[in-house]
Amino acid sequence: MKKYILLFIFAASFQTKADTYYLGADYMLSDIEISSESAKPTATFLRAGASNNNMAFEAQYLISSDDDNIYNLEFELEKSAALFFVMQSDVVKGFGLDISLGYAKNEMIVNSASEKLPTNYNYDGFAWGVAVHQQIPYIKNTQVRLAYQSLFKGDDVEISGVTLGLTYHF
């Protein structure tokens, strides 16, 4: 708990010196791999961040919109919340690159015909991502963003995906 309080204080002090704030929404084609089998539910990411000198803190929240099957089991990435430190490149000819490192809390729901199977699983841990973005001509402060996100990797479970979305800078 002490780590979270220190991280919150650091993030709050960072925001007071931020030179830009941004909001984004991304559509995610997720990939949940369990013991060499793969489910591909879709989801929507909402992002908010504060940036200063090519560094940012970003909070993300995932809302699931679909589920997928493996072995007659339905897998749904119900929700995910993450906090990232984002290293941003300079924008050159409208293009930029972001590298994100952080922590994600993921909740996955598994449904089956069997009542013996637990239904909720939590996967929390290190998360990372890499994104390419391009400014949209004639729409000020708006970017298109294509990214790869790894929300969890451990044991026999990996949660990752490709996202496509829009970002607006204030």
N, C-alpha and C positions, 0 to 999 in steps of 0.2 A: 504494500500500500504506500510505503514511503517513497518508492520509486515513481509512482504515478503522481504523487503530490509535487515532487521535484520537477518532473517533466511538465506538469501543468504550469508551475510557476515560471519555468524557462520559456514555455510557449507563450504565456501571457506577456512576459517582458519583451519577447521578440515581436509580438504584434503591435506594441506601442511604437516601434520604430519601423514598421513595415512601410515600403514605398508603394505597394500595390496589393489589393485583395482580389481574389477571383472565386468564381463559382463555375462548376461544370457538371455536365450530365453525360454519362457514357453508357452505351449498350454493350454488354459483355457476353461473349460466347465462351462459357466456362468449360473446363475440362476437369472432371473429378475422376482420378484414377485410383482404383482399389484393387490390389493384388493383380496387376496387369490387365484389368478390365476397366473400361472407360464409359462414363456417363457424361452427357453434354447438355446440362440445363442452361437456360438463358437467364440473364438478370440485368438489372439497371443499377448503375453506380451514381450516387450523388457525391460531389466533391466540393470542398470549400478550403481555401488556403490563404495564407498571408506570405508575401514574398518580399525579400530585401536583399539587394546585392547578389542576385543569382542564387539565393538560398531561400527555401520556403518550408513552412510547416503546413501539412495538408491533412485534413480529416476526410475519411471516406466512409460512406454507408451504402451497403448493397441491399437491394430489394429484389427478391427472387420473383420471376414471372413465369417459370416453367419448371418441369421436372423431367427425368429420363429414367430408363429402366436398365438394370443389369440383373440377369438371372431371376426375372420376375419380381424384382424388388424396385420400388420407386425411390430415386435419390433426388432430393431437392436441397440446394444450398439456401436455406431459409433466410438467413441474414448474416451479414459480416460488417464489422466495424473495425476501422484501422486508422492508425496515426502514423504519418510518414514524415521523414526529413527528406526534402527534395533538393537535389543539386541541379541547377538549371544552367544550360549553356547560353551564351549570347545568341540573339536572334540574328541570323545571317541570311540575307535575301528572303526574309519571311519565314525561314525554317529555324527550328530549335530542337534541342534534345534535353530530356529530363531523366535523371536517374533517382529512383526512390528507394529508401531503406526505412523499415519500420516494424511495427508490431500489429498483427491482426487477430481478432477474435471472430471465429467462424462457427455457425451453428448449422448442422446438416440434419435433415429429417429423412428417415428411411421408413417406408411403409411396405408391409407385406401381408400376405394372407395369414401368416403365422403370428400368433399372439405372444410367442416366446421371445421374439426378437425385440431388443430395446429400440426405441424409435428416435430418440434425440442423441446426437453426438456433438461434442464440442472439440474443435481443433484450434488451439491458440498458439501463436508463436511468431517467429521471424517471418517477415514478408518483404518482398522487393518488387521493383518494376522498372521498366525502361519505356520511355515514350518519345515519339517524334510528333512535333506539332508544326502547323503552318498557319500563318495569318491569313484571314479571308480578305481578299481585296474588296474595297468599297464597304466593308462592314467593320467599322472602327472597334478596336479592342477585342475582337473575336477571333478564336483559333479553332481549327479542326485538329483533333488529337487521335493518334493511333498508338496503342500501348500493349505491352505484354505485362501481366501481373501474376506473380506467384504469391498466393495468400497463405499457403501452408505446404510443407513437405516434411514428412516424417513417417517412420514405420513403413506401412504398406499403403499410405494415403498421401495423395498429392492433389491440391486444389489450385488451379491456375486458369488463365484464360487470356483471350485477346479482346481488347476494348476499342470502340470507336465512338467518339463523342465531340462535344463542343465545350469550349471554355470561354467565359467572358471576364475580362479584367476591368475593375473599377478604377 
